Amino acid sequence: GAAQVPQNLGKLSYYDHFLSVVPNNILNPFLSGNVLSVLFIAAAVGLALAFMPKTENREVLLKGINGLQEVLFTLIRAILYVLPVGILAFAGQLAAQIEAGVIVGALGKYTAVVIGGNLLQFFIVLPLFLLVRGLNPVDIMKKMSPALAVALFTKSSAATLPVTLASAEQNVKVNPRVSRFVLPICTTINMNGCAAFILVTSLFVMQNSGMNLTMGAMISWLFVAVLAAIGNAGVPMGCYFLTLSLMSSVGASIGIMGVILPIYTIIDMIETAENVWSDSCVCAMTNKDLKGVLEED
């Protein structure tokens, strides 16, 4: 009956999500912001170009693609000049949202755990990975700051991808062959902040719905959160709606998600910046590991 409706809705959303990877119209993914479908199209076109005979037509196509890329990067450089104005406007909007929301009691503890986990990953865990690989985390963070700023205020790692590519290639000096392969993939599957949000929020909602969670159940949800984050689209509020779908599928009180909504803007900003920073770290480490191989080629 009625209890089965949320479960069916949850299953339907996942089915539709995976089905939408193969688009019916080649333009739809670009218009709707479906990152997985865009990656699918990019991979298909890339493979076709790789196996295409080395004729004049192939060279024209490659030159056209490279030309479009230069146009995109030129636009990005222009946007970076007016970025401070946009950041100021976003800051004003955020201040109004903070003033309108009230964070008390258990919700305050929940918020502290989610934000604290992201900050721990951002400032301690990821820099340690860079240090182990012999890279300077402070230097890389400074050079990637344009991408981190855009991610913070757009709340979309997919929308930030062009700026992330430009910062990695022009500032960090990452080989384009590395950045253009690693960063698009990481934008889709490397969702550190989203995984943390899904796990903490799911446990918070289920516990406040009266569900008894054993240690085994909590560990199981850890794996669910990681796998669910991989399939999340890098768009604003993507993690929120994905978690909402998960809570519907297990019969938890999704009304509690409404309590989280007023403060989700802050959480989304921080976790998106953390996702982009994680992508940047992976890209920088991969570039160092492959530096000798790429120079030989």
C-alpha positions in Angstrom: 0.0 0.0 0.0 1.2 3.5 0.9 4.3 2.1 2.7 5.5 0.7 -0.6 5.3 4.0 -2.5 8.5 5.5 -1.2 10.3 2.2 -1.9 9.1 2.2 -5.5 9.9 5.8 -6.0 13.5 5.2 -4.7 14.0 2.2 -7.1 12.6 4.2 -10.0 15.0 7.1 -9.4 18.0 4.8 -9.5 16.7 3.0 -12.6 16.2 6.3 -14.3 19.6 7.5 -13.2 21.5 4.6 -14.8 19.2 4.5 -17.9 19.9 8.2 -18.5 23.6 7.5 -19.0 22.9 6.6 -22.7 21.1 9.6 -24.0 18.3 9.5 -26.6 19.4 12.9 -27.9 23.0 13.9 -28.1 22.2 17.5 -27.0 20.1 16.5 -23.9 23.1 15.8 -21.6 24.6 19.2 -22.3 21.3 21.0 -21.7 20.4 19.1 -18.6 23.8 18.9 -17.0 24.0 15.1 -17.0 27.7 14.6 -16.3 27.7 10.8 -16.8 26.0 11.1 -20.2 28.5 13.8 -21.2 31.3 11.5 -20.2 29.7 8.7 -22.2 29.5 10.9 -25.3 33.1 12.2 -24.8 34.4 8.6 -24.4 32.5 7.4 -27.5 33.8 10.4 -29.6 37.3 10.0 -28.3 37.4 6.3 -29.2 36.0 7.0 -32.6 38.7 9.6 -33.2 41.4 7.2 -32.0 40.4 4.5 -34.4 39.6 6.9 -37.2 42.1 6.7 -40.2 44.7 9.5 -40.1 43.3 11.4 -42.9 42.8 15.2 -43.5 39.3 15.0 -42.2 40.5 13.6 -38.8 43.1 16.5 -38.6 40.4 19.0 -39.3 38.2 17.6 -36.5 41.1 17.6 -34.0 41.9 21.2 -34.9 38.3 22.2 -34.5 38.1 20.5 -31.0 41.4 22.2 -29.9 40.1 25.5 -31.2 36.9 25.2 -29.2 38.9 24.4 -26.1 41.0 27.5 -26.5 37.8 29.6 -26.8 36.5 28.0 -23.6 39.7 28.7 -21.7 39.7 32.3 -23.0 36.1 32.8 -21.6 37.2 31.2 -18.3 40.1 33.7 -18.0 37.7 36.6 -18.6 35.3 35.2 -16.0 38.1 35.0 -13.4 38.5 38.8 -13.6 34.9 39.4 -12.5 34.9 36.5 -10.0 35.4 38.7 -6.9 32.1 40.5 -7.7 30.3 37.2 -8.0 31.8 36.0 -4.7 30.6 39.1 -3.0 27.0 38.6 -4.3 27.0 34.9 -3.2 28.4 35.9 0.2 25.4 38.3 0.7 23.0 35.6 -0.3 24.6 33.1 2.1 24.4 35.7 4.9 20.7 36.1 4.4 20.1 32.3 4.4 22.1 31.9 7.6 20.1 34.7 9.3 16.8 33.0 8.2 17.9 29.5 9.5 18.1 28.4 13.2 20.7 25.7 14.1 20.0 24.3 17.6 20.3 21.0 19.6 20.8 17.8 17.6 20.7 19.7 14.3 23.7 21.8 15.5 25.6 18.6 16.4 24.7 17.1 13.0 25.9 20.2 11.2 29.2 20.2 13.2 29.8 16.6 12.3 29.2 17.0 8.6 31.2 20.2 8.3 33.9 19.0 10.6 34.4 15.8 8.6 34.8 17.8 5.4 37.2 20.2 6.9 39.3 17.3 8.4 39.5 15.8 4.9 40.2 19.2 3.3 43.0 20.5 5.6 44.5 17.3 7.0 43.9 14.0 5.1 44.4 15.3 1.5 47.4 17.5 2.4 49.0 14.4 4.0 48.6 12.4 0.8 50.3 15.2 -1.1 53.2 15.4 1.4 53.7 11.7 1.2 54.1 12.0 -2.6 56.6 14.9 -2.1 54.2 17.6 -3.2 53.6 21.0 -1.4 49.9 21.1 -0.4 50.0 24.8 0.4 51.5 25.7 -3.0 49.0 23.5 -4.9 46.1 24.9 -2.9 47.1 28.4 -3.8 47.4 27.6 -7.5 44.0 25.8 -7.5 42.3 28.6 -5.5 40.3 29.9 -8.6 38.7 26.5 -9.0 38.1 26.2 -5.2 36.4 29.6 -5.1 34.1 28.8 -8.0 33.2 25.4 -6.5 32.5 27.0 -3.1 30.0 29.5 -4.5 28.5 27.6 -7.4 28.0 24.4 -5.4 28.6 22.4 -8.6 31.8 20.4 -9.3 30.6 19.8 -12.8 30.1 23.5 -13.5 33.6 24.1 -12.0 35.3 21.6 -14.2 36.5 24.0 -16.9 38.1 26.3 -14.2 39.6 23.2 -12.5 41.1 22.1 -15.8 42.5 25.6 -16.5 44.0 26.0 -13.0 45.6 22.5 -13.1 47.1 23.0 -16.5 48.1 26.7 -16.3 49.0 27.1 -12.6 50.0 23.6 -11.4 51.5 22.7 -14.8 49.8 19.4 -15.0 50.2 17.6 -18.3 47.0 18.1 -20.3 46.9 14.4 -21.1 46.6 13.7 -17.4 44.2 16.6 -16.4 41.8 16.0 -19.2 41.5 12.3 -18.4 41.7 12.4 -14.6 39.6 15.5 -13.7 36.4 14.6 -15.7 36.4 11.1 -14.2 37.0 12.4 -10.7 34.2 15.0 -11.1 31.8 12.1 -11.4 33.2 9.4 -9.1 35.5 11.1 -6.6 32.8 12.6 -4.2 34.4 12.7 -0.8 32.2 15.4 0.6 29.0 13.8 -0.8 29.9 10.4 0.7 30.3 12.0 4.1 27.0 13.9 3.8 25.1 10.7 2.7 26.5 8.7 5.6 26.0 11.2 8.4 22.6 12.4 7.2 21.3 8.9 6.7 22.3 7.9 10.2 20.9 11.1 11.6 17.5 10.7 9.8 17.1 7.0 10.6 18.0 7.5 14.3 15.5 10.4 14.6 12.9 8.2 12.8 13.1 5.7 15.7 15.2 3.1 13.8 17.6 1.1 15.9 21.0 0.9 14.1 23.5 -1.8 15.1 27.2 -1.3 14.5 27.0 -3.7 11.6 24.2 -1.6 10.0 26.3 1.5 10.4 29.2 -0.1 8.7 26.9 -1.3 5.9 25.7 2.3 5.4 29.4 3.4 5.1 29.7 1.3 1.9 26.2 2.4 0.7 27.3 6.0 1.1 30.5 5.5 -0.9 28.8 3.7 -3.7 25.9 6.1 -3.9 28.2 9.1 -4.0 30.0 7.6 -7.1 26.7 7.7 -9.0 25.8 11.3 -7.9 25.7 14.1 -10.4 28.0 17.0 -9.6 25.2 19.6 -9.5 23.8 21.8 -6.7 21.8 19.8 -4.2 22.6 16.5 -5.9 23.7 14.8 -2.7 20.6 16.1 -0.9 18.1 14.6 -3.3 20.1 11.4 -3.6 20.0 11.0 0.2 16.3 11.8 0.2 15.8 9.0 -2.3 17.7 6.6 -0.1 15.7 7.5 3.0 12.5 7.0 1.0 13.6 3.6 0.0 14.2 2.4 3.6 11.0 4.0 4.9 12.6 6.6 7.1 10.8 9.9 8.0 11.8 12.1 5.1 10.2 15.1 6.8 13.4 15.3 8.8 15.2 16.1 5.6 13.2 19.3 5.5 14.8 20.4 8.7 18.2 20.0 7.1 17.2 21.9 4.0 17.7 25.5 5.4 21.4 24.8 6.3 22.2 22.6 3.3 23.4 25.6 1.3 26.4 25.9 3.7 27.0 22.2 3.7 26.8 22.0 -0.1 29.3 24.8 -0.5 31.9 23.2 1.7 31.5 19.7 0.4 31.7 20.9 -3.3 34.9 22.8 -2.6 36.2 19.7 -0.8 35.3 17.5 -3.8 37.2 19.8 -6.2 40.2 20.0 -3.9 40.2 16.2 -3.7 40.0 16.0 -7.5 42.9 18.4 -7.8 45.0 16.4 -5.4 44.4 13.2 -7.3 45.3 15.0 -10.5 48.5 16.4 -9.1 49.6 13.0 -7.7 48.8 11.2 -10.9 50.8 13.8 -12.9 53.8 13.3 -10.7 53.6 9.5 -10.9 53.4 9.6 -14.7 55.8 12.4 -15.3 58.7 10.2 -16.5 56.4 8.1 -18.7 54.8 11.1 -20.4 58.2 12.8 -21.0 59.4 9.6 -22.7 56.3 9.6 -25.0 
